[in-house]
Amino acid sequence: MKYFFKKIVQFYLKLFTKIILWRFKPFIIAVAGSTNKTVVKEYILKFLREKYGEEEVRGNPRSYNTEIGVPLAILYLDSGESSFWKWWKVLIQAKMKALFSRKFPSKLVLELGVEKKDDMEYLLEMVRPSWVVVTNIEGNYSDAQSNLDDIFEEMKILAQKLPKSGKIILNFDDERVKNLAEFSKAEVISYGISSEADARAENIKTTVQGQTFNFAFQGKEESVEIKKYGRHNVYAWMIAKIVKEII
């Protein structure tokens, strides 16, 4: 997409997104971090759809989590890809949905992806999350324009902009994420394997079918079995369970 036309598309998608969010005022859960956003989003969607129904909960299709992807996710529209005419059609559909739609989910679970400085500020001009989840700020971040310290600064903006009435769910096994707690006036709920965490996974074991662990939260403990491998799936399950329990 040519630079000038891309700016026009961004402007109108942002405008129509702000209109539809103003009209329907959904409860928004933002999922941010350097990795594992999609798997966490999918777990939260699964748990909340079980509780509230398919039509009441929407998330980003695929990984629509950038300045153009987020409004497409909210408006539930496909990308125009590299076609000028497809994008005009997308903008017309966006306008119709923003102004005339009668139905909209009561809850949105949105990945917020950042690649460089000021990306988070731009996304928060459209989206004002009620709750925030931060997965991690670690690993080999792939974008040459940013490093993990830059990503921390973007996550810090997200923490600072969250209202006092909100909740921020933080991975206390990640030191950078843990440090975000001091920048938010919202209630902090921590998760992880650390004994400091409010919600903890204990006694994690790998089985033939996946993983088992004990989940401790709010004075309760339950045995859990998930049919997927990898520590990231344990974290994602915990986050989704926390959200489902307290929403």
Secondary structure, 3 states (H helix, E strand, C coil): CCHHHHHHHHHHHHHHHHHHHHHHCCEEEEEECCCCHHHHHHHHHHHHHHHHCHHHEEECCCCCCCCCHHHHHHHCCCCCCCCHHHHHHHHHHHHHHHHHCCCCCCEEEEECCCCCCCHHHHHHHHCCCCEEEECCCCCCCCCCCCCHHHHHHHHHHHHHHCCCCCEEEEECCCHHHHHHHHHCCCEEEEEECCCCCCEEEEEEEECCCCEEEEEEECCEEEEEEECCCCHHHHHHHHHHHHHHHHC
